[in-house]
Amino acid sequence: MSEELDPDIAAILSSAENYTNQSALELSFSKNSEPMDDEQSSKKKSIHNVDLSVKEFAPITKFTNDTPSDVFNDTKYYKIALTGENQSAQRVHQVLSKYLTCQDPKDRAVYRQQIVTAYWELLRGMVGKMNNPNVPMPKRMLVRFGVLLPSLFKQESKEFFSKIFVENIEREPILYVDEWFNEIASGRMGNSATDEKRQTKTVNMTPDQAASAEQIRLMQLQSKNSGKLQSAENLLSIKENERSMLEAELKNKIDDLCDHQTILGLEPHRQGYSEMQRRSLSDITALLHRLSKNDKELSKVFEEFKESKETFNSLENKINASGTTVAATNDTEAVKIEFETVRQMAKMTIGRRGNQFPIFTREFYHCTERGTGSRENVIDVLRWVESLDPGAFQRIHKNIPNRIVPYVLLVPTYGDRGFCWEPFDRYNRVTSRGRIVVPMYPKDLKIAVLTAVADLRWQVAKEKASYYWMEEGLTGQYYQHVEQLKLKGDLKEFFIEDYILWMTKESSGVQRLDKDVRGIFWRNMPFPKTLKEDLRRRSLVYDELCKKDANREMSDGY
C-alpha cells in the first residue's frame, strides 16, 4: 500500500466523519445477492441434517455469479457499515483514519495494533445482528469478508468479490462468519465446544428463562438420540437391501432349479436335475441360512430403530409442548460465548507471528481468485481431498462407515493454516458434524484446507482409540514410529506435515515420506483402488504395498 492516502479513501473518510448522526440506510441489491429468508431456506436441504446416503461432494459448476452485486460500489458503504454501532465504530473510524494518513512507520505499527483491538470490539456488537434478515448488506459483508472500505480493493479484486455467491447454493455445511452467527443466534446450531462449561443458573430464573433452559436440555438429549436414530435407520436400510439381494438371488436359483427340459421321444416326461442344478441345491441351502441370519439381525436392528424413534418423538413432543421456541429467538448469551470462541479460532489460523490485521486491504491480500477461501473454492478443494482420501470424512459405527462432512467456518484472516476445533459434538458422537476452521486469505488454499482435514483425521482417530490412542489404530502406529525415531516436538504437527506430503506428493508417485509412515498411511488412509493400481505401475515401492494388501486379504487380516 502506498504511504500516501488514496484520494477515494480520503473522500469516504471525510464524508463519514459525521456518520453517527446518520440513520441506517436501506441498500437495494440484485436478487442473486439477496439472503434467503427462513421460509425459502426450509424448503431446501438443511445443512444441519446429515444425509448418510450422500457419498461425495457435487462438482462445482459455477464458482462465481454471472451478475456482480453493486454493494461494493455504493458510496455510502462505509457509513452504512458503521452506523448504529455505538462507540466501538467511532473508535475504529478514528484509528483507521490515523493509520491511513500516518507517514511514520513506527506510528503506523502502533495504529495497526490498535485497529486489531478496536475492530474486534466492533464485531462484538455486530455479530448478534446477523440473524436479522434486514441487516444492511455492508454490515454483513464486513463480518463475512472483513471489508470495511471498498477503496482498499484493487479493481479486479472488487469485481471478484462482487461476484461471489451470497447464498449457500450448494447447501453444504460450509459457512461464512455471518452465517455461522446466524445459526448460533437462531438456535439451529449449538455453541462450539470450549474447556469452560456454559453455566446455566437455575436460581432466580424467571419462568420464561427456566422454560428456555429446560428446552435447551431437551434439545441436547434429542441431538444425542438423533445420532442413534440415524445410525439405526442406516443399518436398517443396509440389512433390508441385503435381504432383497439374497431373495432375488434365491428366486433365480429356484427358477433355474425348476426348469426341466422334455425327454425327446418320451414326451411329456421331463429330465431330472442336471449336474449344475444339483450343485445349486447346496447354494440354495446356503442362501436360506444367510436369509435366516439376516432376518435375526434385521429384527434386532428394527427394535433398536423403533426404540430410538419413540425416544425421538417423545422428546419432540415435550419440546413442542413447552411453548417456548428457542429457534425463533435471538440467543444473545450463546452469541457472546461463540464470539470469544471465533476470535480465538481466527487467532489460531494466523499463529503467534502471523498478520493479525483484521480488515481487508490490498496491502495484504495476494490471493488469486481460485486461491481465495470462498465457499465454492473450499468445497472444490474438499472434493479433491475426498477423491484421494475417501475416508477423510468417514466415521465407523458398528462396522458401517458413515460419511459425515464437518461444519467448516471460513474466517476472513491472512492466516495459512486450517485446523479442527472439535471432531464431533459431545452429545452425539455417532452422526454429529465436527467443526473445522479455514482462513479465507492464505498463501495456499489447498494447504490451508489440508491442515484442517489432517487435524480432523488425527482427532477422530484419537477419539476412536480412546485411552489406547498410543497403542492402537492410526494414532498408535504413528506414535510408535515417532518414538522409535526419538523425534522431539508436537506429535500432531508431525502427522499434519506428513499428511500434506501424502496428499500432494505421494498421491502422484513422488516419494517423500519415510517408508514406515508410507506403510501406516497406506493401511489406515488408503488411496482409491484405481489410484493404487496406477501407483503400482510407477514404482516397485507401491507395487510392494499392493502385494501386502493382497496377502492381508487372503489371510483375512486386512
SVG drawing of the C-alpha trace seen along z (x, -y; Angstrom):
<svg xmlns="http://www.w3.org/2000/svg" viewBox="-48 -15 64 107">
<polyline fill="none" stroke="black" stroke-width="0.4" points="0.0,0.0 1.3,-3.5 2.2,-5.7 0.1,-8.5 -3.7,-8.4 -5.8,-7.2 -8.0,-10.1 -11.0,-7.8 -10.4,-6.8 -9.9,-10.3 -13.2,-11.3 -15.0,-8.5 -13.4,-9.2 -14.3,-12.9 -17.9,-12.2 -18.1,-9.7 -16.9,-12.0 -20.4,-12.7 -21.8,-9.3 -23.1,-8.9 -25.8,-11.4 -27.0,-9.4 -29.7,-6.9 -29.2,-3.4 -29.8,-3.3 -31.5,-0.6 -29.4,0.9 -31.0,2.4 -29.1,5.1 -29.6,7.6 -31.8,10.6 -28.9,13.0 -27.3,11.3 -30.4,11.3 -30.1,13.6 -32.7,16.3 -35.5,15.9 -36.4,18.8 -39.3,20.0 -37.1,20.3 -34.4,22.0 -36.7,24.5 -37.8,25.7 -34.2,26.7 -31.9,29.3 -30.9,28.3 -27.2,28.1 -27.6,29.5 -29.2,32.8 -26.6,35.4 -27.6,37.3 -25.8,40.7 -26.8,41.6 -24.6,38.9 -21.2,40.3 -19.3,37.2 -19.4,33.5 -21.2,32.5 -18.9,30.9 -18.8,27.1 -20.2,26.0 -20.1,22.2 -17.5,20.6 -18.9,17.1 -22.1,15.4 -22.5,14.0 -24.1,10.8 -22.0,8.8 -23.6,7.2 -23.2,3.4 -22.8,3.5 -19.1,2.5 -19.8,-0.3 -22.1,-2.1 -20.6,-5.4 -22.3,-5.1 -21.0,-1.6 -18.6,-2.9 -21.3,-4.9 -23.8,-2.1 -21.3,0.4 -20.5,-1.7 -23.9,-3.4 -25.6,-2.3 -22.6,-0.5 -22.0,-3.0 -18.6,-3.9 -16.8,-0.9 -17.5,-2.2 -16.3,-5.6 -13.1,-4.1 -12.5,-2.1 -13.1,-5.2 -10.6,-7.3 -7.8,-4.7 -8.3,-3.7 -8.1,-7.4 -4.9,-7.8 -3.4,-4.6 -4.2,-5.5 -2.9,-9.1 0.2,-8.4 3.6,-8.6 5.8,-7.4 6.3,-3.6 6.6,-3.4 3.3,-5.2 1.7,-3.1 2.7,0.0 1.1,-1.3 -2.1,-2.3 -2.2,1.1 -2.2,2.9 -4.9,0.5 -7.1,1.4 -6.9,5.1 -8.4,4.4 -10.9,1.8 -12.1,4.0 -12.9,7.0 -14.8,4.8 -16.8,3.5 -17.6,7.1 -18.6,8.0 -21.7,5.8 -22.4,6.7 -22.4,10.5 -25.6,10.7 -27.5,8.9 -26.6,11.4 -29.8,13.4 -31.8,10.3 -32.7,10.7 -33.0,6.9 -29.4,6.1 -27.8,3.8 -25.6,5.7 -22.4,3.6 -22.6,4.8 -22.9,8.4 -20.0,8.1 -17.9,6.5 -18.5,9.5 -18.1,12.0 -15.1,10.7 -13.6,8.1 -14.3,5.4 -14.7,2.0 -13.5,-0.3 -14.2,0.8 -11.5,-1.6 -8.9,0.8 -9.8,3.2 -7.9,3.5 -10.3,3.1 -10.0,6.8 -10.4,7.9 -13.6,5.8 -15.1,7.4 -14.3,10.9 -15.8,10.3 -18.9,8.7 -19.5,12.0 -19.1,14.4 -22.4,16.1 -24.0,14.7 -26.4,17.7 -25.3,21.2 -26.3,22.6 -24.5,25.9 -26.3,26.5 -23.2,27.8 -22.2,27.1 -19.5,24.6 -20.3,21.2 -19.1,17.7 -18.8,15.9 -22.1,14.0 -23.9,17.2 -22.2,19.0 -23.5,16.5 -26.9,16.5 -27.2,20.3 -25.9,19.8 -28.3,16.9 -31.3,18.7 -30.6,21.9 -30.2,24.1 -26.6,24.8 -25.1,25.1 -22.0,23.4 -18.6,24.7 -17.1,26.8 -14.8,25.0 -12.9,26.1 -15.2,23.8 -18.7,25.2 -21.6,22.9 -23.2,22.3 -27.0,22.3 -28.1,20.8 -31.5,22.2 -31.7,20.0 -33.5,16.6 -34.6,17.5 -37.8,16.1 -40.4,18.7 -39.5,17.9 -35.8,18.4 -36.4,21.7 -38.6,22.9 -35.9,21.9 -33.2,23.7 -35.4,26.8 -36.0,26.8 -32.2,26.5 -31.7,29.5 -34.3,31.5 -32.8,30.4 -29.4,31.7 -31.0,35.0 -32.7,35.1 -29.4,34.3 -27.7,37.2 -30.6,39.6 -30.7,38.4 -27.3,40.0 -28.5,43.4 -31.7,42.9 -29.8,42.1 -27.3,44.9 -30.1,47.4 -32.0,46.3 -28.9,46.5 -28.1,50.0 -31.8,51.0 -31.6,49.9 -28.4,51.9 -30.0,55.0 -33.1,54.6 -31.1,54.2 -29.1,57.2 -32.3,59.2 -33.6,58.0 -30.4,59.1 -30.5,62.5 -34.1,63.0 -33.6,62.0 -30.6,64.5 -32.7,67.2 -35.6,66.7 -33.2,67.0 -31.7,70.2 -35.1,71.7 -36.3,70.7 -33.2,72.4 -33.8,75.4 -37.4,75.8 -36.6,75.6 -36.6,79.1 -36.2,80.0 -38.6,82.6 -37.1,86.0 -37.0,86.5 -39.2,89.4 -40.7,89.8 -42.9,86.6 -44.4,85.2 -41.9,86.6 -39.1,84.3 -35.4,84.7 -34.2,84.9 -31.8,82.4 -28.7,81.6 -25.2,81.5 -25.4,77.7 -28.9,77.9 -27.7,80.5 -24.9,78.1 -27.4,75.2 -29.2,77.2 -26.3,76.6 -26.2,72.9 -29.9,72.6 -29.4,74.1 -26.6,71.6 -28.8,68.8 -31.6,69.9 -29.1,69.9 -27.9,66.4 -31.5,65.2 -32.2,66.7 -29.2,64.9 -30.2,61.7 -33.7,61.9 -32.4,62.2 -30.1,59.2 -32.9,57.3 -35.3,57.9 -32.7,56.7 -31.9,53.6 -35.6,52.8 -36.2,52.9 -33.3,50.5 -34.7,48.2 -38.2,48.4 -36.9,47.6 -34.8,44.7 -37.7,43.4 -40.1,43.5 -37.5,41.6 -37.0,39.0 -40.8,38.5 -41.2,38.3 -38.6,35.6 -40.0,33.8 -43.4,33.7 -42.0,32.4 -40.1,29.6 -43.3,28.6 -45.4,28.8 -43.1,26.5 -44.4,23.5 -41.0,21.8 -39.4,21.7 -35.7,21.3 -35.0,21.4 -37.2,18.3 -35.3,16.2 -32.0,14.4 -29.9,16.3 -27.6,13.3 -25.8,15.3 -24.9,18.0 -23.7,15.4 -21.5,13.8 -19.9,17.1 -19.4,18.0 -17.9,14.7 -15.0,15.3 -14.5,18.7 -14.5,17.4 -12.0,14.8 -9.7,17.5 -10.3,19.5 -9.2,16.5 -6.0,16.1 -5.2,19.8 -5.4,19.7 -2.8,16.9 -0.4,18.1 1.7,16.0 3.9,14.4 1.3,14.1 -0.5,11.0 -3.3,10.2 -4.6,7.2 -8.4,7.9 -9.5,5.5 -9.4,6.5 -6.8,4.5 -4.9,4.8 -1.7,4.4 -2.0,7.9 -4.4,9.7 -2.3,11.5 -4.6,14.5 -5.7,15.5 -9.4,15.9 -9.3,19.7 -6.9,19.3 -9.3,17.2 -11.3,19.1 -14.7,18.6 -17.3,21.3 -17.2,22.7 -13.4,22.8 -13.2,24.5 -15.8,27.1 -13.8,27.8 -10.6,28.4 -12.6,30.7 -13.9,32.6 -10.3,33.0 -9.2,34.2 -12.0,36.8 -11.1,38.1 -7.6,39.0 -8.6,39.8 -12.2,41.4 -12.2,42.0 -11.4,38.4 -14.9,37.7 -16.0,41.2 -16.7,42.4 -17.1,46.1 -20.1,47.2 -21.0,50.9 -18.6,51.6 -20.6,49.3 -18.7,46.3 -20.8,43.1 -19.8,40.1 -20.2,37.0 -18.9,33.7 -17.9,31.4 -19.0,27.8 -16.4,25.5 -16.1,22.0 -14.4,19.6 -12.8,16.8 -11.5,13.6 -7.9,13.7 -4.5,13.7 -3.6,17.0 -2.1,20.0 -3.3,23.0 -6.7,24.5 -7.4,26.7 -10.1,28.9 -11.8,27.3 -13.8,30.4 -14.1,33.8 -17.8,34.2 -20.5,32.9 -20.0,34.2 -23.7,35.1 -23.8,37.1 -20.6,39.0 -22.3,41.1 -23.6,38.8 -22.9,35.2 -20.8,32.9 -17.3,31.9 -16.0,28.3 -13.0,27.2 -11.8,23.7 -10.2,22.4 -8.7,19.0 -10.0,17.1 -6.8,15.3 -4.0,17.8 -0.8,18.1 -2.0,21.6 -5.7,22.5 -5.0,26.2 -2.5,26.4 -4.8,24.5 -7.6,27.0 -5.3,30.0 -4.0,28.9 -7.6,28.7 -8.6,32.1 -5.4,33.7 -6.2,32.3 -9.7,33.7 -8.3,37.1 -6.0,37.2 -8.6,36.2 -11.2,38.6 -8.7,41.5 -7.5,40.5 -11.1,40.3 -11.9,43.7 -8.9,45.3 -9.7,43.5 -7.3,44.5 -5.4,46.7 -4.6,44.0 -0.8,44.5 -1.2,48.2 -4.0,48.8 -5.1,47.6 -3.7,44.7 -2.5,42.6 -1.0,45.6 1.0,46.8 2.2,43.3 3.1,42.6 5.2,45.7 7.0,44.8 7.9,41.3 9.0,42.9 11.3,45.3 12.9,42.3 13.1,40.4 11.8,37.2 11.1,34.3 8.2,31.9 4.5,31.8 3.3,35.3 0.2,34.0 2.2,31.4 4.5,34.2 1.4,36.0 -0.1,33.0 3.1,32.3 3.3,35.9 -0.4,35.9 0.3,32.9 3.2,34.8 0.9,37.9 -1.8,35.9 0.4,33.6 3.4,35.8 2.8,39.5 -0.6,39.4 1.3,38.5 4.0,41.1 6.7,38.7 8.2,40.5 8.8,38.0 7.7,40.0 9.6,42.3 9.0,46.0 7.2,46.8 5.0,43.7 4.0,44.6 3.0,48.0 1.0,46.6 -0.9,44.2 -1.4,46.8 -3.1,49.1 -5.1,46.6 -5.8,43.9 -5.7,45.8 -6.0,44.2 -8.8,45.3 -8.2,48.6 -7.8,47.0 -5.0,44.7 -3.3,47.6 -3.2,49.5 -1.7,46.5 0.9,46.0 2.0,49.7 2.8,49.4 5.0,46.4 7.2,47.7 8.2,51.0 7.6,49.3 3.9,49.0 3.8,52.4 5.2,54.0 2.5,52.3 -0.2,53.6 1.2,57.1 1.0,56.8 -2.6,55.7 -3.3,58.9 -1.6,61.1 -3.7,59.5 -6.9,60.1 -6.0,63.7 -5.3,64.2 -8.4,62.3 -6.3,59.9 -7.0,56.8"/>
</svg>
